[in-house]
């Protein structure tokens, strides 16, 4: 019996279905990036600037933000759940854009998943060690990141003779999200947090939270022009490019697209996120 025009056998239909479900080629797959909230968009911004051809998928866990006050076990569980979501999107690389997750969950994520997983701490540490001239390095971050000691251990691992000064700056996060990055309140907070560190003689300062680059101007006012500021987003983007190039999965053609997911409050994410991304944040989807 002749098959009607356009009809296909069950085997052909099954083959077409498998092809539709097959993930794209490695070079065309997206880079997955997650953070506890909005701050990781500074990493997205840096990756976009350096790698404009790459597709990006961002997950902000805004429903459970912040991570800095959570226990290590809770942070690890949240980090695994965020990673599972992005792995299901067939990402070719995972960037943990949360300093707290990077300090507490990165090694576990690297062991569990086949895709390359990088955090924002190690790139910042390496850049600081290369930048310092007088061996005096400062680190500012959230309470959870400072408490973990991961920056100090990383710096000591690469150079044992460093003098390391650390300071938690929790008010910098709400100031950045409110857009209060260059007013009297921001200057007073920066002076309170960084006044003594500025007197220590550091020549390099790691901005160990993805919110902090927005306060670069007031931080610079306190620590002075002679101190090199290490933006973890910028140096992480450079590591992403290097790793993709080494693995032969760099996307060289076309214009990259961005997809944004949150676990709560998409309207606020779109409004506040534009300050971090340096442009509009469109089409935010809720992932519960």
C-alpha positions as CSV (number, residue, x, y, z in Angstrom):
1,X,0.0,0.0,0.0
2,X,1.3,3.4,-0.9
3,X,2.0,5.8,1.9
4,X,0.2,9.2,1.6
5,X,2.3,12.1,0.4
6,X,4.2,13.7,3.3
7,X,3.5,10.7,5.6
8,X,6.5,9.0,7.4
9,X,7.0,5.6,9.0
10,X,7.0,5.2,12.8
11,X,10.8,4.7,12.6
12,X,11.3,8.0,10.7
13,X,9.0,9.8,13.1
14,X,11.0,8.4,16.1
15,X,14.3,9.5,14.4
16,X,13.0,13.0,13.9
17,X,11.8,13.1,17.6
18,X,15.3,12.1,18.8
19,X,16.9,14.7,16.6
20,X,14.7,17.4,18.0
21,X,15.7,16.5,21.5
22,X,19.4,16.2,20.8
23,X,21.3,19.1,22.4
24,X,23.2,21.5,20.0
25,X,26.8,21.0,19.1
26,X,29.2,21.8,21.9
27,X,30.4,25.2,20.6
28,X,26.8,26.4,20.1
29,X,25.7,25.5,23.6
30,X,25.2,28.2,26.2
31,X,27.4,29.1,29.2
32,X,25.4,28.7,32.4
33,X,25.9,31.2,35.2
34,X,24.2,31.3,38.6
35,X,24.2,33.5,41.6
36,X,22.2,33.9,44.8
37,X,20.6,37.0,43.3
38,X,21.3,39.9,41.1
39,X,25.0,40.6,41.7
40,X,26.2,37.8,39.3
41,X,25.0,40.0,36.4
42,X,28.3,41.9,36.7
43,X,29.9,38.6,35.7
44,X,27.4,38.3,32.8
45,X,28.3,41.8,31.7
46,X,32.0,41.0,31.7
47,X,31.5,37.7,29.8
48,X,29.3,39.5,27.2
49,X,31.9,42.2,26.7
50,X,34.7,39.7,26.2
51,X,32.8,37.0,24.4
52,X,29.9,38.6,22.5
53,X,29.3,35.5,20.4
54,X,28.4,33.3,23.3
55,X,24.9,32.4,24.4
56,X,24.3,32.8,28.2
57,X,21.8,31.4,30.6
58,X,21.6,33.1,34.0
59,X,19.8,31.8,37.1
60,X,19.4,34.2,40.0
61,X,18.1,32.5,43.2
62,X,16.3,35.6,44.3
63,X,13.8,33.5,46.3
64,X,16.5,32.3,48.7
65,X,18.8,35.3,48.6
66,X,21.2,36.1,50.4
67,X,23.5,33.1,50.7
68,X,26.1,34.8,52.9
69,X,24.1,34.3,56.1
70,X,23.2,30.6,55.4
71,X,25.0,27.6,56.7
72,X,27.5,25.8,54.6
73,X,25.2,22.7,54.1
74,X,22.4,24.9,52.9
75,X,24.6,26.8,50.5
76,X,25.8,23.5,49.0
77,X,22.3,22.2,48.6
78,X,21.1,25.4,46.9
79,X,24.2,25.3,44.6
80,X,23.5,21.8,43.5
81,X,19.9,22.6,42.8
82,X,20.9,25.7,40.7
83,X,23.5,23.6,38.8
84,X,21.0,20.8,38.1
85,X,18.7,23.4,36.5
86,X,21.4,24.7,34.2
87,X,22.7,21.3,33.4
88,X,19.2,20.4,32.1
89,X,19.6,23.3,29.7
90,X,22.6,21.5,28.2
91,X,25.2,24.2,29.1
92,X,28.8,23.6,28.0
93,X,30.3,25.3,31.0
94,X,29.1,26.5,34.4
95,X,30.2,29.7,36.1
96,X,29.5,29.9,39.8
97,X,29.1,33.7,40.0
98,X,28.4,33.7,43.7
99,X,31.4,34.1,46.0
100,X,29.7,32.3,48.8
101,X,28.9,29.3,46.6
102,X,32.4,29.4,45.1
103,X,33.9,29.2,48.6
104,X,31.7,26.4,49.9
105,X,30.5,24.3,47.0
106,X,32.8,24.7,44.1
107,X,34.9,21.5,44.6
108,X,31.8,19.4,45.1
109,X,30.3,20.7,41.9
110,X,33.5,20.1,39.9
111,X,33.6,16.5,41.1
112,X,30.0,15.8,40.4
113,X,29.5,17.3,36.9
114,X,31.2,16.5,33.6
115,X,31.1,20.1,32.3
116,X,33.9,22.5,33.3
117,X,32.9,24.4,36.4
118,X,34.7,27.6,37.5
119,X,34.1,30.0,40.4
120,X,34.9,33.6,40.9
121,X,37.4,33.2,43.7
122,X,40.4,31.5,42.1
123,X,40.6,34.0,39.1
124,X,40.6,36.9,41.5
125,X,43.2,35.3,43.7
126,X,45.5,34.7,40.7
127,X,45.0,38.2,39.4
128,X,45.9,39.7,42.8
129,X,49.0,37.6,43.2
130,X,50.2,38.8,39.8
131,X,49.3,42.4,40.4
132,X,50.8,43.0,43.9
133,X,54.2,44.7,44.1
134,X,54.6,45.0,47.9
135,X,53.0,41.7,48.9
136,X,50.1,43.5,50.7
137,X,46.7,42.4,49.5
138,X,43.3,43.3,50.8
139,X,40.0,41.4,50.4
140,X,36.5,42.8,50.8
141,X,33.5,40.5,50.6
142,X,30.3,39.4,52.4
143,X,30.4,38.0,55.9
144,X,30.0,34.4,54.6
145,X,32.8,34.6,52.1
146,X,35.2,36.2,54.6
147,X,34.2,33.7,57.3
148,X,35.0,30.8,54.9
149,X,38.6,31.9,54.6
150,X,38.7,30.8,51.0
151,X,40.4,33.9,49.7
152,X,43.1,33.8,52.3
153,X,43.8,30.1,51.7
154,X,43.9,30.7,47.9
155,X,46.3,33.6,48.2
156,X,48.6,31.8,50.7
157,X,48.6,28.7,48.4
158,X,50.0,30.8,45.5
159,X,52.3,33.0,47.6
160,X,53.0,32.3,51.2
161,X,54.7,35.6,52.0
162,X,51.7,37.8,51.5
163,X,50.3,40.2,54.1
164,X,46.5,39.7,53.7
165,X,43.9,42.1,55.1
166,X,40.2,41.1,55.0
167,X,37.0,42.9,55.8
168,X,33.4,42.1,55.5
169,X,31.4,44.9,54.0
170,X,27.7,43.8,54.2
171,X,26.2,47.3,53.6
172,X,27.7,47.4,50.2
173,X,25.2,44.9,48.9
174,X,22.0,46.9,49.6
175,X,23.7,50.1,48.6
176,X,24.5,48.7,45.2
177,X,21.0,47.3,44.7
178,X,19.4,50.6,45.7
179,X,21.7,52.5,43.3
180,X,23.3,54.4,46.2
181,X,26.8,54.0,44.8
182,X,28.1,57.6,44.8
183,X,26.3,59.5,47.5
184,X,27.1,60.5,51.1
185,X,25.8,57.2,52.6
186,X,28.0,55.2,50.3
187,X,31.0,57.3,51.1
188,X,30.4,57.0,54.8
189,X,30.0,53.3,54.6
190,X,33.2,52.9,52.5
191,X,35.2,55.1,55.0
192,X,34.0,53.0,57.9
193,X,34.8,49.7,56.2
194,X,38.0,50.6,54.4
195,X,39.6,53.5,56.3
196,X,41.9,51.3,58.3
197,X,42.7,49.0,55.4
198,X,43.7,52.1,53.4
199,X,46.3,52.8,56.1
200,X,47.7,49.3,55.9
201,X,49.7,50.0,52.8
202,X,47.9,47.5,50.5
203,X,48.6,47.9,46.8
204,X,46.0,45.4,45.6
205,X,42.3,45.0,46.7
206,X,40.1,42.1,45.6
207,X,36.4,43.1,45.2
208,X,35.2,39.7,46.5
209,X,31.5,40.2,45.9
210,X,29.8,40.6,42.5
211,X,28.0,43.7,43.9
212,X,31.1,45.6,44.7
213,X,32.2,46.7,41.2
214,X,29.2,49.1,41.3
215,X,30.8,50.9,44.2
216,X,34.2,51.1,42.5
217,X,34.3,54.9,42.6
218,X,33.7,55.3,46.3
219,X,36.1,52.4,47.1
220,X,38.7,54.1,45.0
221,X,38.2,57.4,46.8
222,X,39.1,55.7,50.1
223,X,41.9,53.4,49.1
224,X,43.5,55.7,46.6
225,X,44.6,55.6,43.0
226,X,47.7,53.6,43.8
227,X,45.7,50.5,44.8
228,X,44.9,48.0,42.0
229,X,41.2,46.9,42.2
230,X,40.6,43.3,41.2
231,X,37.1,42.9,39.7
232,X,36.3,39.2,39.9
233,X,33.8,39.4,37.0
234,X,36.5,40.7,34.6
235,X,39.1,38.2,35.5
236,X,36.6,35.3,35.6
237,X,35.5,36.2,32.0
238,X,39.1,35.9,30.9
239,X,39.3,32.4,32.4
240,X,36.1,31.5,30.7
241,X,37.6,32.5,27.3
242,X,40.8,30.6,28.0
243,X,39.0,27.4,29.0
244,X,36.6,27.5,26.0
245,X,39.5,28.1,23.7
246,X,41.5,25.2,25.1
247,X,38.6,22.8,24.8
248,X,37.8,23.9,21.3
249,X,34.2,24.9,22.1
250,X,34.5,28.7,21.7
251,X,31.6,30.1,19.6
252,X,33.1,32.3,17.0
253,X,30.2,33.3,14.8
254,X,26.9,35.0,15.3
255,X,25.6,37.3,18.1
256,X,25.1,35.7,21.5
257,X,21.7,35.7,23.2
258,X,20.9,35.8,26.9
259,X,18.2,34.0,28.9
260,X,17.4,35.0,32.5
261,X,15.7,33.0,35.1
262,X,14.9,33.8,38.8
263,X,13.2,32.0,41.6
264,X,11.2,35.0,42.8
265,X,10.4,38.7,42.1
266,X,11.1,39.0,38.4
267,X,10.0,42.6,38.3
268,X,12.5,43.7,40.8
269,X,15.2,41.7,39.1
270,X,14.5,43.5,35.8
271,X,14.5,46.9,37.4
272,X,17.6,46.5,39.7
273,X,19.4,44.1,37.4
274,X,19.8,46.8,34.6
275,X,22.2,48.6,36.9
276,X,24.4,45.5,37.1
277,X,24.1,44.5,33.5
278,X,24.6,47.9,32.1
279,X,21.5,47.6,30.0
280,X,17.9,46.3,30.0
281,X,17.2,42.8,31.4
282,X,14.4,41.5,29.3
283,X,12.1,38.4,29.3
284,X,12.9,37.2,32.8
285,X,11.3,33.8,33.6
286,X,10.4,32.3,37.0
287,X,11.9,28.9,37.9
288,X,10.3,27.4,41.0
